[in-house]
Amino acid sequence: MTIGWIYMCLAIILGLAGATCIKLSHGLTELVPSIMVFVFYAGCIILFAVALKKINLALAYAIWSGVGTAGITLIGIMWLHEELSWGKVVGIALIAIGVVSLNLTNVTEKQLADQQSESEKDTAVDEYKSNRKLCWAGFI
């Protein structure tokens, strides 16, 4: 796991903590949870920005928002006693499918880019060798 993904996971956790504190602050009327909302979200955005140095923006944002949405749904059900419905179950399942799909697409795109990169390197080496031969031919 690269450091970018570690930062992404930490950003998601802080985002979940911030969203939970919003609920616990009762409309930002409770002092401590209200302060923690801003602390957690500031940390979340900072870590997300650092993660973007290593992770593709579209993939990172989709995972950050998708996992965050699924995570806060589970937190609401498990700890805040919100009701579980089939709609929530289906929604979380679709988010999971989407995240897996994006990851698979990203891996395929990276492999394709690596193959193109190798091909471009081979072409550049061939051009260099050809130009070097032409250069030496001018001296002979």
Protein Blocks (a to p, Z undefined) as FASTA:
>chain_A
ZZklmmmmmmmmmmmmmmmmmmmnnoolafklmmmmmmmmmmmmmmmmmmmmmgcfklmm
mmmmmmmmmmmmmmmmmmnopacdfklmmmmmmmmmmmmmmmmmmmmmmmmmmmmmmmmm
mmmmmmmmmmmmmmmmmmZZ
